[in-house]
């Protein structure tokens, strides 16, 4: 599945990352400890049925860009080969980025997709999942995250 052409860029609003139309961006919080423990993370479509519908509300943000130097410095992309949502995904400081179906565009609207400890807003000051220059036997893999 390839998304439509994305002309959205990432902007900073209130210290957090958003799309240009005001959709907040999220990170999957358990990723950092899972990377340190060297645990794999299944694609969302491979999660257990009891939680699958909830996880599928978080859509991987397709590869994009930003006019902000602070964002550009940490912005990359990762392939999602083999996933149901098979396209290049935007990654900020090692955190795969997601939008949420519960949100509506508009910077003045409160983010609805925040689930403390699971999916949280991405700060422009977000620490790296692991230092970019610290190789750990090739871990994390090229693609990871729900």
C-alpha positions as CSV (number, residue, x, y, z in Angstrom):
1,X,0.0,0.0,0.0
2,X,1.5,3.3,-1.1
3,X,0.0,6.5,0.2
4,X,-1.0,9.3,-2.1
5,X,1.7,11.9,-2.9
6,X,2.5,13.7,0.3
7,X,3.2,17.4,0.0
8,X,3.0,17.9,3.8
9,X,6.1,19.0,5.6
10,X,7.0,18.8,9.3
11,X,6.7,22.0,11.3
12,X,7.2,22.8,14.9
13,X,4.3,24.1,16.9
14,X,4.4,24.5,20.7
15,X,7.7,22.6,20.8
16,X,6.2,19.5,19.1
17,X,6.2,18.2,15.6
18,X,3.1,18.5,13.4
19,X,2.3,18.3,9.7
20,X,1.8,21.6,7.9
21,X,-2.0,21.2,8.2
22,X,-1.8,20.8,11.9
23,X,-1.9,17.0,12.5
24,X,0.2,16.2,15.6
25,X,3.0,13.6,15.2
26,X,3.5,10.7,17.6
27,X,6.2,8.2,18.5
28,X,5.8,4.7,19.9
29,X,7.3,5.2,23.4
30,X,8.2,1.5,24.1
31,X,10.6,1.6,21.1
32,X,13.6,2.9,23.1
33,X,13.6,0.1,25.8
34,X,12.9,-2.5,23.1
35,X,15.9,-1.3,21.0
36,X,18.1,-1.4,24.1
37,X,16.9,-5.0,24.8
38,X,17.3,-5.9,21.1
39,X,13.7,-6.9,20.8
40,X,12.0,-6.9,17.5
41,X,8.7,-5.0,17.0
42,X,6.1,-6.5,14.7
43,X,4.3,-4.4,12.1
44,X,0.9,-3.2,13.3
45,X,-0.9,-5.6,11.1
46,X,0.9,-8.5,12.9
47,X,-0.3,-7.5,16.4
48,X,-2.7,-9.7,18.3
49,X,-6.4,-9.2,17.3
50,X,-7.4,-7.8,20.7
51,X,-5.2,-4.7,20.1
52,X,-4.9,-4.7,16.3
53,X,-7.8,-2.2,15.7
54,X,-6.4,0.3,18.2
55,X,-2.8,0.1,16.8
56,X,-4.1,0.5,13.2
57,X,-5.4,4.0,14.2
58,X,-1.8,5.2,14.1
59,X,-0.6,5.6,10.5
60,X,3.1,5.7,9.6
61,X,4.0,9.2,8.3
62,X,5.3,8.8,4.7
63,X,8.8,10.2,3.9
64,X,8.7,14.0,4.0
65,X,10.9,17.0,4.6
66,X,10.9,20.1,6.8
67,X,12.0,23.8,6.4
68,X,13.1,23.8,10.1
69,X,16.9,23.2,10.5
70,X,16.2,21.6,13.9
71,X,13.9,19.0,12.3
72,X,16.0,18.5,9.2
73,X,19.0,17.6,11.3
74,X,17.2,14.5,12.7
75,X,14.9,13.6,9.9
76,X,15.4,10.5,7.8
77,X,13.2,7.7,6.4
78,X,13.0,3.9,6.8
79,X,11.6,1.3,4.5
80,X,8.6,-0.7,5.7
81,X,9.2,-3.6,3.3
82,X,6.9,-6.5,4.2
83,X,4.5,-4.4,6.2
84,X,0.8,-3.9,5.2
85,X,1.7,-0.2,4.9
86,X,4.7,-0.7,2.6
87,X,6.3,2.6,1.9
88,X,9.1,4.8,3.2
89,X,8.3,6.2,6.6
90,X,9.6,9.5,8.1
91,X,11.8,9.0,11.2
92,X,12.9,11.8,13.5
93,X,16.0,11.1,15.7
94,X,15.4,7.4,15.2
95,X,11.7,7.6,16.2
96,X,9.3,6.4,13.4
97,X,6.6,9.1,13.1
98,X,2.9,8.5,13.1
99,X,-0.4,10.4,12.7
100,X,-3.5,9.3,14.5
101,X,-7.1,8.8,13.1
102,X,-8.5,10.4,16.3
103,X,-7.0,13.8,15.3
104,X,-8.4,16.5,13.0
105,X,-6.2,19.0,11.2
106,X,-5.8,22.3,13.1
107,X,-3.1,23.6,15.4
108,X,-5.6,24.9,17.9
109,X,-7.2,21.5,18.5
110,X,-6.0,19.3,21.4
111,X,-4.2,16.1,20.2
112,X,-6.5,13.1,20.7
113,X,-4.1,10.3,19.9
114,X,-1.9,10.6,23.0
115,X,-1.8,7.4,25.0
116,X,0.7,7.9,27.9
117,X,3.5,5.4,27.8
118,X,2.5,4.1,24.4
119,X,2.0,6.8,21.8
120,X,3.1,10.3,22.7
121,X,3.7,13.6,20.9
122,X,7.2,14.1,19.4
123,X,9.1,17.0,20.8
124,X,11.5,18.9,18.6
125,X,14.0,18.2,21.5
126,X,13.2,14.5,21.6
127,X,16.3,12.5,22.6
128,X,17.6,10.0,20.0
129,X,16.4,6.5,20.4
130,X,20.1,5.7,20.7
131,X,23.0,7.9,19.8
132,X,23.2,8.0,16.0
133,X,26.9,7.4,16.1
134,X,26.8,4.4,18.5
135,X,26.8,1.2,16.5
136,X,25.3,-1.8,18.3
137,X,26.0,-4.7,16.0
138,X,23.8,-3.2,13.4
139,X,20.8,-2.8,15.8
140,X,18.2,-1.4,15.4
141,X,17.4,-2.9,12.0
142,X,16.8,-0.6,9.1
143,X,13.0,-0.8,9.7
144,X,11.3,-1.0,13.0
145,X,8.2,0.2,14.8
146,X,4.5,-0.7,14.5
